[in-house]
Amino acid sequence: MTNVDIITYAGEINLKGYEAICNLLAQKKADKALLVISTPGGDPHAGFRIARALQHTYESFDALIPGSCKSAGTLVIIGAKKLYLDDMSELGPLDVQVKKSDEVVGRNSGLDILQAVNYLQSQAMNAFRGYLLELTRDAGLSTKVASDISSKLTTGLYEPVFAQIDPMRLAEMQRAMEIAFAYGNRLNDKSGNLRAGGLGQLVTGYPSHGFVIDRKEARTIFTAVEKPEGTLLEISKGLKAQMLPNIYSSIPEVNIYCIGDPNGATSSETASNSVSGSAGNAPSDGADNGNSEAESTQGDSNNDAAANQSGAPAEAA
């Protein structure tokens, strides 16, 4: 594999990682890049900017996932032309995780309240139909009288439950879910790797935020998904152990290896804790600075404790 920049990213998806990526892109030597990424997730705003910066710097980039690339990491690789997933690699859903309003620690999926409302609506309709059929068929009441009684019975049963739903919180969750759709569509405009309906599947199609999307499942979402072989397999195996200790770090370790430069040499640069303020000049094309509403993506619930140590914005996906 020649004439390609290999960029490794290990750690949470956050603004520190975005700044590190931007600082290293100044070392660009090739027109194409291979992003090797291991992450539990993090801030979707930073994830969008990372992918956008790579799209603007290179003609295209591919993504190699040696292990886990969950949540906001999955958002990043939507910007890639092709994905390479090894046998133990996995992606994750894009349902945005939002901090619980009454707790310091803990997050809810943006889908939780929306699915709860849909479930209650379905149950209320079933209850109304059941009452109506029973009163008209078994009690012999007229449809009008039976409808009135059924309506009152259903209202009395479900009104206390619906009263606990905060309309503002419901709107907040709905807007949080739109983040993944908006960013995913923009990244796919250039990469074109999502199948029809693929983004919707990532955002709303899975029962758990920690759901495992392996290579076979990924092929139902993306058009170009392959198993790494040859040199790519060696890179995957070699970097997996190297990147593993930093996967949950709030200060991502980012490296660039310039393969096949004009002088025939291979050079590398590293950026992690010592990120400078040069990100303002990065090729992000005016993307959101990630400090706004702070919805963010995070890995599955077992990683929440690690994620809360990060400097990422308040909400996670």
C-alpha positions in Angstrom: 0.0 0.0 0.0 1.7 3.2 -1.2 0.9 6.9 -1.6 -1.5 7.1 1.3 -1.5 8.9 4.6 -2.4 6.6 7.5 -4.1 8.4 10.4 -4.7 6.7 13.7 -7.2 7.9 16.2 -7.6 6.2 19.6 -9.8 7.8 22.3 -13.1 9.6 22.8 -14.5 11.8 20.0 -14.2 15.3 21.3 -12.8 18.7 20.4 -9.3 17.8 21.6 -9.2 15.0 19.1 -10.5 17.3 16.4 -7.7 19.8 17.1 -5.1 17.1 17.1 -6.4 15.8 13.7 -6.3 19.4 12.3 -2.8 20.0 13.5 -1.5 16.8 11.9 -3.3 17.4 8.6 -0.6 20.0 7.9 1.8 17.0 7.5 -0.3 15.7 4.5 1.8 14.0 1.8 -0.8 12.0 -0.2 -4.1 12.7 -1.9 -5.9 9.8 -0.1 -5.9 8.7 3.5 -6.7 5.6 5.6 -8.3 6.4 9.0 -7.6 3.7 11.6 -10.0 4.5 14.5 -10.8 2.9 17.9 -13.3 4.9 20.0 -16.3 4.4 22.3 -17.9 7.5 20.9 -18.3 11.0 22.2 -19.4 14.4 20.8 -21.3 14.2 17.5 -20.3 17.8 16.7 -16.6 17.0 17.0 -17.2 13.8 15.1 -18.7 15.7 12.2 -15.9 18.1 12.1 -13.2 15.4 12.1 -14.9 13.7 9.2 -15.4 17.0 7.4 -11.8 18.0 7.8 -10.6 14.7 6.3 -13.0 15.1 3.4 -11.8 18.6 2.7 -8.1 17.7 3.0 -8.1 14.5 0.9 -9.8 13.5 -2.3 -11.2 10.6 -0.3 -10.5 8.6 2.8 -11.2 5.0 3.8 -11.7 3.7 7.3 -10.1 0.7 9.0 -11.7 -0.4 12.3 -9.4 -2.9 14.2 -11.9 -3.2 17.1 -14.6 -0.9 18.4 -15.8 2.3 16.7 -19.1 3.1 18.4 -21.6 5.9 18.4 -20.0 9.2 17.3 -17.1 7.1 15.8 -19.7 5.6 13.5 -20.7 9.1 12.5 -17.1 9.8 11.6 -16.7 6.8 9.3 -19.9 7.7 7.4 -17.6 10.2 5.7 -15.3 7.3 4.4 -15.5 5.9 0.9 -14.9 2.3 2.0 -14.9 0.5 5.4 -12.6 -2.3 6.5 -13.9 -4.4 9.4 -12.0 -7.3 10.8 -13.6 -10.3 12.4 -13.8 -8.7 15.8 -14.6 -5.2 14.6 -17.9 -3.5 15.5 -19.7 -0.3 14.9 -22.6 1.1 17.0 -26.0 2.9 16.5 -26.3 6.7 16.3 -29.2 7.3 18.7 -28.0 10.4 20.5 -27.4 10.0 24.3 -28.7 12.9 26.4 -27.9 13.6 30.1 -30.7 12.8 32.5 -32.3 16.0 33.7 -32.4 15.0 37.3 -29.1 13.2 37.7 -25.5 14.2 37.6 -24.4 10.8 36.2 -26.4 8.8 33.6 -27.7 9.2 30.1 -30.9 8.3 28.2 -31.1 7.5 24.6 -33.0 10.2 22.6 -35.2 7.4 21.4 -36.4 6.4 24.9 -39.1 9.1 25.4 -40.2 8.9 21.7 -40.6 5.2 21.9 -42.5 5.5 25.2 -44.9 8.0 23.7 -45.5 5.7 20.7 -46.1 2.8 23.0 -48.5 4.6 25.2 -50.4 5.9 22.1 -50.7 2.3 20.8 -51.9 1.0 24.2 -54.4 3.7 24.6 -55.9 3.0 21.2 -56.0 -0.7 22.0 -57.8 0.0 25.3 -60.4 2.2 23.6 -61.1 -0.5 20.9 -61.4 -3.2 23.5 -63.8 -1.2 25.6 -65.9 -0.2 22.5 -66.2 -3.8 21.3 -67.1 -5.1 24.7 -69.8 -2.5 25.3 -71.4 -2.8 21.9 -71.1 -6.5 21.4 -71.5 -7.9 24.9 -73.5 -5.1 26.6 -75.6 -4.2 23.6 -75.1 -0.5 23.9 -75.3 1.8 20.9 -72.1 2.9 19.2 -72.5 6.5 20.4 -73.0 5.6 24.1 -70.3 2.9 24.0 -67.8 5.4 22.4 -68.5 8.0 25.1 -68.0 5.5 27.9 -64.9 3.9 26.2 -63.4 7.4 25.8 -63.9 8.2 29.5 -62.5 4.9 30.6 -59.4 5.2 28.4 -58.8 8.8 29.4 -59.1 8.0 33.1 -56.6 5.1 32.7 -53.9 6.9 30.7 -54.3 10.6 31.5 -52.1 10.4 34.7 -49.4 8.6 32.6 -49.4 11.1 29.8 -49.4 14.0 32.2 -45.9 13.0 33.3 -44.5 13.7 29.8 -42.8 17.0 29.6 -43.5 18.5 26.1 -40.2 20.6 26.2 -38.2 17.5 27.0 -40.0 15.6 24.2 -39.0 18.4 21.8 -35.4 18.4 23.1 -35.1 14.6 22.4 -36.6 15.0 18.9 -34.1 17.8 18.1 -31.2 15.6 19.5 -32.2 12.8 17.2 -32.1 15.2 14.2 -28.4 15.9 14.8 -27.4 12.4 13.6 -29.6 12.7 10.5 -28.3 16.2 9.6 -24.6 15.4 10.0 -24.9 11.9 8.5 -26.6 13.2 5.3 -24.0 15.9 4.9 -21.1 13.5 5.2 -22.7 11.0 2.9 -23.1 13.6 0.2 -19.4 13.2 -0.6 -18.7 9.6 0.5 -21.9 8.1 -1.0 -21.3 4.9 1.1 -24.7 4.7 2.8 -27.4 2.5 1.4 -30.9 3.9 1.0 -32.4 3.9 4.5 -29.0 3.1 6.0 -28.9 6.3 8.1 -32.4 5.8 9.4 -31.4 2.3 10.5 -28.4 3.6 12.4 -30.4 6.3 14.2 -33.6 4.5 15.0 -33.3 0.9 13.9 -31.7 -0.8 16.9 -33.1 -1.7 20.4 -30.0 -0.7 22.3 -27.2 1.9 22.1 -24.7 -0.8 22.7 -26.0 -3.0 19.9 -23.2 -4.7 18.0 -23.0 -3.9 14.3 -20.5 -6.4 12.9 -19.2 -6.7 9.3 -22.3 -8.7 8.1 -24.7 -6.2 9.6 -22.6 -3.2 8.4 -23.1 -4.5 4.8 -26.8 -3.9 5.2 -26.1 -0.2 6.0 -23.1 0.6 3.8 -22.3 -0.3 0.2 -18.6 -0.7 0.5 -17.6 -2.9 3.5 -14.7 -5.4 3.2 -12.6 -7.6 5.4 -9.0 -6.3 5.6 -6.5 -8.6 3.9 -2.7 -8.5 3.2 -1.1 -5.3 4.3 -4.4 -3.9 5.7 -4.8 -7.0 7.9 -1.2 -6.6 9.2 -1.9 -2.9 9.9 -5.2 -3.9 11.7 -3.6 -6.5 13.9 -0.5 -4.4 14.6 -2.3 -1.2 15.6 -5.2 -2.9 17.6 -3.0 -3.7 20.6 -1.2 -0.4 20.3 -4.4 1.7 20.3 -6.3 -0.3 22.9 -4.9 1.3 26.1 -6.1 4.8 24.8 -9.6 3.9 23.6 -11.4 5.4 26.6 -9.0 8.4 27.0 -10.5 11.9 27.0 -7.2 13.0 25.4 -7.2 11.1 22.1 -3.9 9.9 20.7 -3.7 10.8 17.1 -0.8 9.9 14.7 -0.2 10.3 11.0 2.1 8.1 8.9 3.0 9.3 5.5 3.5 6.3 3.2 5.2 6.7 -0.2 6.1 10.3 -0.1 8.0 11.7 -3.1 11.4 10.9 -1.5 10.4 7.3 -0.9 10.5 7.8 2.9 8.0 7.0 5.6 7.5 9.7 8.2 5.2 10.0 11.2 3.9 12.7 13.5 2.0 12.4 16.7 -0.5 14.7 18.4 -2.2 14.0 21.7 -2.1 16.1 24.8 -0.1 18.8 23.3 -2.7 20.2 20.9 -2.3 23.8 19.8 -4.9 26.4 18.9 -4.3 26.0 15.1 -7.7 24.2 14.6 -9.2 27.5 13.6 -7.4 27.2 10.3 -8.4 23.6 9.7 -10.4 22.6 6.6 -13.7 22.3 8.4 -15.6 24.5 6.0 -17.4 26.5 8.7 -18.7 23.5 10.6 -20.3 24.1 14.0 -17.7 24.5 16.7 -19.2 21.7 18.8 -19.8 23.9 21.9 -23.5 24.6 21.2 -26.2 22.4 22.7 -23.7 19.7 23.5 -25.5 16.6 22.5 -22.9 13.9 22.2 -22.6 10.3 21.3 -21.1 7.8 23.7 -20.4 4.1 23.7 -22.7 1.7 25.4 -23.8 2.1 29.0 -20.8 0.2 30.4 -18.6 3.0 29.2 -20.5 5.9 30.8 -18.2 6.2 33.8 -15.2 6.5 31.5 -17.0 8.9 29.2 -17.9 11.3 32.1 -14.2 12.0 32.7 -13.9 13.6 29.3 -13.9 17.2 28.3 -16.6 16.6 25.7 -19.8 18.6 25.6 -22.6 17.8 28.0 -24.6 15.3 26.0 -23.5 12.1 24.4 -24.6 9.7 21.5 
